[in-house]
């Protein structure tokens, strides 16, 4: 007899509801979440010292174009662009770009990328402590960011006005909340009212799952973090699939580094029986973590994962499928080499393009954007890939990237 509330039972009502919803989501993503642009934060570490943003045009079919607008300025410690900007985020349902300016300045800055492809600075204010990672509510009206100066580190809450783009601190009630040392990522499940983080320094390593019990109140699920089977890697690789109640993260293990978990509506987390997973039996090392950048990304429908890793001195990207019933990651034959030092792996909300940044070193000695196109389960190298950002000699080094979608309301 079917378990009517079991999403894993193909004969249940819940399975049918989620299947229909999944197809509807795929339609919306294909028709509405078209790719529009790719925001890149840059640092020039030679005289004259400059930092800031470039926003590259993305064609819906051919991908990234060698055409951009920018806000690159002289580095300073009192305002944007700071000296070492290293994180950017794009709130859902918006074309705003939020930047953390890095150490010495520690500011939170908002730009807006218009439909006319212009870039405007909207707001520049001090962050709370030293901001490092950020996460957003699905409606884009709440920003969460870590403060790595507080001991233990904390997650702070900001309200965002979707019209003006302005951010206002909203630390009341349970906010800010402590998350141990060096949190790696912040993910939010609106379906189950959960906030999920993972910490990577000092024991106990764990996944913190907090349940929203009111507009300003939170409760740590189980009263303690979920203990991890092995130390996490220093990547921001916490990925959450709300429709399937799955989450994935990576460990320091160099052969089977990817762990998968299933959680319930209350936020209780259990390790998938098939964990841990590997992208390649020949894998010998992770992609470099740099300042905690991403090397694992999941497509918006929760069907595929992409992972960058090393075999000896060669770096690769591989496409994995996500088994609907078990949550297991399954290797495909879709595998490509990428440049040196690959980082900031991103999948746009249309599911069409996967982006990363890398270096060409001894070949042409450039910083570059690489991208891949997914169509019908087949991954192909982007038509214009790679896009050269700058020479590695006295040039602009990219720190982070984020895609911007065309339709956002």
Secondary structure, DSSP 4 states (H G I P E B T S, - for coil): ---TT-TT-TTSHHHHHHHHHHHHHHHHHHHH--EEEEEEEEEE-SSSPEEEEEEEEEETTTEEEEEEEEEEEE--SSSTT-S---EEE--TT--EEEEE--TTT-EEEEEEE-TTS-EEEEEEEE-SSSEEEEEE-TTS-EEEEEESSSSS-EEEEEEE-TTT--EEE---TT-SEE--EEEEEEEEETTTTEEEEEEEESSSPEEEEEEE-SSS-EEEGGGSPEEPSSPBPSS---EEEGGGTEEEEEBS-SSS-EEEEEE-TT--EEE-TT-SB-S-TT--EEPP-TTT---EEE-TTSSEEEEEEEETTEEEEEEEEE-TTT--EEEEEEEEEE-EEEEEEEE-TTSSEEEEEEE-TTTT-EEEEEEEEEETTEEEE-TTPSEEEEESSSSEEEEEEEEEES---
